[in-house]
Amino acid sequence: MKKLFFGVVFTFILITLHTKESFASLLVINKDGIITWNVLSDADVTLDIPRHSYIEVRTLDESEKEAASQVSLKKDENKISLVVSSDQKERVLDVTNWDEDLVEVEERPETQKVKIGIKEGIFSITQKGIVALTEFPIIIDSKTAQLSVETPTGNRYLSIFPYDAVEAVLRAKFISRISDNEIEIKEEDRELQYKISGDKVFNLFDLYEHAVPVSFYVSASTGEILSIDAPGWLKMVGFLFT
């Protein structure tokens, strides 16, 4: 009887884990640039998508996978759309109420793994636990895995990903710790940049720590530090103390 009980529990856990995994992302761009959809099993993918708790998800057959496509996330007032364009067709889905990751870009030699989704009505780009939030529409080239955002002054490529930007600032000891795992993508003077906020901590003889709030603006194309929000005296000492 005990063996039967544990067998049932184990089977339930496996089913739960498999179900959770199936909702990982609405579509996946693999290392070869091929798009695999997780779509409604009983409806055409051009239809609006309800919340995932009301739908069954399956993976498309090999013949239905797409290559060399452009994936875009756009927002029109309160409606968010996922658009996939290729030579053969264009698919438009209303993903406003989708509450899982929308796009997963698998790691390949020229790029790292990232996930794109929605958080509180704006777009998110997640890399290794660091989440970059932006109001700007996001465009992904499936062939090259190149990410860009559509700003009021034009499309700007995202050459530096969120985790890499934070890691560079922490490694250089410009910031001792970040406020949380969220940063912002902004545009200033036609330059796409990350706003990374945190504390510069001064340790006085291992007896007292003094934390000063600072924000760094890091170029999303080069990784260069563009500007700093910090008290004047802190800028003058040049972050010499750790």
N, C-alpha and C positions, 0 to 999 in steps of 0.2 A: 504493500500500500504506500509506504514511504517513497519507494522508487518511482511509483506512478506519479505521486504528488510532485516530486522534484523534477520528473520528466516534463510534466505539464508546465511548471514554473519556468523551466529552462526554455521550452518552446515558446512560451509567451514573451520572454525577454528577447529572444531572437527575432520574433515577429515585430516587436516594438522597435527594436533597433533598426531593422530593415525599413520599416515604415518611416521612421524619422529621417533615415538617409535618403529615401526617395524624394523627400521634399527639400533636399539640400539647396538646389537652385532650379529656377525655371528653365534655364538653358545653360549648357556647358560648352565652352570653346576649348577643344583639346590642343595638345602640343603641335598638331598638324594643321590647326586652323579650321578644323571641322566642327560645326555646330551640332550638338545633340539636344533635342527638345525633350522636356518633360511636359506633356500636354494632356488635355482632356481626352479620355479614352472614347467618349461618345459624342464629341462635338468638334467642329472644325476650329483650328487654332486662330482663325481670324475673328472668332467671337470674343466678346468680353469675358474676362476671367473672374469668377466669383472667388470668395475666400476659399483657401485650399481645403478647409475642413468639410466642404460640401462636394468635392470632386475627387475622382479617382485619377491617379497620375500613372502614366506609363512612359516608356522610352520609345521613340520612333524607330522603325526598322532602318536597316543600313541604307536602303534605297531612298529614304526620306531625309537623310542627313544632308546638311548644306555646307558648302565650302565657299571661300572668298566672298563673304558677306560683310555688310556694315551693320553693326548693332547700335541703336541709339535709344537713349532714355530722355524723354521730353516731358515738360510740364506745361499745361495750359490751364491757368487758374487753379482749380482744385483737382484737375484730372491729370494723371500720370500715364504716359503711354510708352510701351516697349515696341520699337520698330526694327524689323530685320529686313534689309534690302539686299537683293542679289540680282543677277542678270535675269533670272527666271521670274521672280515675283517679289512682292513686298507684303510682309505680314505685320499687321498692327494690332496690338493687344492693349486693352485697358487694364493696367496693373495697379490701379490706385489702392485697392484693398488687399493686395498680395502682401502677406506678412512674413515671407521668408526671403532669402537671397534671390535676386533676379538673375544675375549673370555670374558665372564662375569662369575665370580665365586660368587654365592650367599652366603650370610652370613649364618653360621651355628654355633653351640655352640663352635666348636674347631677352627674356623677361621672367619675372617671378610671379607666383600665384597671387591673384587678387580676387576679391568678391565684390560685386556691386549690388546695392540694394536701396531700400528707402527707409529713412528713419524720421519720424515726425514730419512727414510731408516734404522732406528734401532728400537729395541723393547722398549715398554713402559709398565710399571706396575703402575696403578693409584689406590690410596687409599685415599678417602676423599679429593680430590683435589691436593694431592701431587703426582707428577709424577717421577718415577725412570726410567732412561734411561740406556740401556745396549746393547752392541754388542753381548752378549752371547745368544745362543739359550735358550729358556725357555721350561720347561717341567711341566705339571700339571697332577697330579693323581686325576682323577675325584672322586674316592671313598673317599679319605682322604682329598682332596682339598689342598694337599701339593704341594708347588711350589719349583722348583729347577732350577738352571741354569747350563748349560754345559760349564765349563771353560777349558782351556788347560790342567789343572791338574786333571780334573774329575768333576763329578756332585757335586754341593754344594746346600744344602737346604736353602731356604729363610724362616727362622723361625720368623724374625722380618720384618714386612711390612713397606713400605716407610713412611706413616704418623706417625706410632708409633716411628720410629727412629728419625724423626724431632721433634716430640712432646717431646721426652725424653731429647733431647739436649736443647730445648727451656725452658722446665720446670726446668732443672737444672741451667738455666741462663748462660750456657757456651756461647751461642749465643743470642744476643738480638733480632735479626731478621734475617731471611734467605733472600738471594738475590732475589729469585723468587720461584715458586712452583716446580722447577725441581731440582732433585738431580741425582747422578750417581751411578751405581753399578759397582764396580771394583774388581779385585783380586790382592792382594799383599801378598807375602810369603804364598801362598796357603790359604789365608783367604779371604772369600767373604765379602765385606764391602761397605757401602754407603759413598760417599763423599758429605758432606753437607756444603755448603758455605754460608756465611752471614757476619754480622757485630757484633762486640762486642762494644756496645755503653756505653761510660762513661759520666755520667751526673754530671757536676760540679756545685753544689749548685743551681740547677734548672735554671742556667743562660747560660750554654754553654754545648753542646753535642759534644763529639768527637767520631767518628766511626772508628774502626780499622777492616779491612778485616781479616777474619779468616776462616779456613776450618777444619772440623772435619771428621775423618774417623771412622765410627761406624760399629761394627761387625753385619753382617746380620743374624748371628746365635744366638748371645747372647745379643746384644744391648750394649756391652762394647765399650767404646771409646778406639780405638787402637792407634791413633796418631793425632797430631794437626799441621796444617800449620798456623803459626802466628809469629809476631815479637818476638825476644828473650826476650825482656823486659816484654812482656805480659805473656809469659810462666812463667817467674820468679815470677811475682806477684800472679800467681795462680788464676787469675780471681776472686779476692776477691772483686773488686768494681763493683757496679751495677749502 
